[in-house]
Amino acid sequence: MEKHIPVMLNEVIENLNIKENGLYVDCTLGRGGHASEILKRIPLGHLYAFDQDIKAIQESRPLLKSIADNFTLIHANFVNVKEKLNEFGVKKVAGILMDLGVSSPQFDDGERGFSYRYDARLDMRMDQNNNLDAHYIVNNYSLEKLVRIFRDYGEEKYAYNIAKSIIKERETKTINTTFELVDIIKKSLPYKELAKKGHPAKQAFQALRIETNHELDYLNNTLKDALELLAINGRLAIITFHSLEDRMVKKAFKSVSEIEGTRHGPILLPSEVRKPKYRLVNHQVIIPSAEEVQNNPRAQSAKLRVIERTENDER
Ligand SMILES: C[S@@+](CC[C@H](N)C(=O)[O-])C[C@H]1O[C@@H](n2cnc3c(N)ncnc32)[C@H](O)[C@@H]1O
């Protein structure tokens, strides 16, 4: 089985504060690294694990089976977490984990087109049933749209140059493969950029992957449901790998954990003050230790935030 090293495993397990009879949800099963540690701790509970990549489901099943039987694997996008859990009669859960982005096996599978290191058709779909792939984006999106994607999702300084070169190349031929795209990117960058450490196509590839899988939209559309699914004392832990994702999570967590009320100048009117229904478990974002980053460079940009439900909807 291809390996994926789970990021901040101890921190996640500790902060989920797992109850042995609890219902838990792993929205991003991957190769089951976090899921198996959760499963080991819930002999009287149940684990529901989602992944939109069928391979993640197939490959993780034997691993989880070797631990226990009290789990259900769901091949679906986590944006449907609430409806899917409802189908199993589950309305509230004790904990939810989201470990965003791609897994190492997806990245390292030369045929899936995620990586600039392997020559493959431009694909990058986590869910291979989806219609939109990187090939379509590269060959059809407008200059403006490509610039925005490379700039916003890739924080690519040369977004315009790369997008312009893609459009130019498209005038004569279709851009089919990862290596063709790498060549175009390399030709778009000044020499001083090419001489820098790190692969010159890294940011542009990341940007295309985020767009192909609508990663920010799905996260944004899931946060509210995930928060609502928590039972009292239930916790939601989210690991992000991108500053835009982290900002989204931080903002969502902040808005539900702050005291609400009408402000009259600096004063909150007591009659109108509403206690928040959630509390931040950690006020500071949690990042991996230097040792973890050394052993697993993929953990480098990871950020973990955890929130706990303290009140019900009913007042
Ligand atoms: C970083 S990996 C998770 C690794 C996992 N925690 C482990 O320890 O093996 C992210 C996984 O989430 C899946 N994924 C990403 N976005 C998703 C979404 N919107 N819905 C369902 N699965 C998603 C990917 O296919 C990938 O397998």
The ligand as a Gaussian input file, in Angstrom:
#p B3LYP/6-31G(d) Opt

LIG

0 1
 C       -4.493000      14.893000       3.266000
 S       -5.395000      13.509000       2.727000
 C       -5.963000      12.785000       4.231000
 C       -4.990000      11.839000       4.832000
 C       -5.509000      11.071000       6.021000
 N       -5.822000      11.919000       7.143000
 C       -4.521000       9.980000       6.438000
 O       -4.005000      10.060000       7.557000
 O       -4.270000       9.082000       5.659000
 C       -6.867000      14.220000       2.103000
 C       -7.863000      13.208000       1.551000
 O       -9.123000      13.866000       1.520000
 C       -9.756000      13.637000       0.310000
 N      -10.566000      14.831000       0.038000
 C      -10.135000      16.089000      -0.190000
 N      -11.177000      16.920000      -0.386000
 C      -12.296000      16.162000      -0.251000
 C      -13.695000      16.445000      -0.333000
 N      -14.156000      17.666000      -0.624000
 N      -14.561000      15.427000      -0.113000
 C      -14.110000      14.177000       0.164000
 N      -12.811000      13.843000       0.234000
 C      -11.907000      14.830000       0.037000
 C       -8.659000      13.404000      -0.711000
 O       -9.128000      12.585000      -1.750000
 C       -7.580000      12.741000       0.144000
 O       -7.675000      11.342000       0.075000

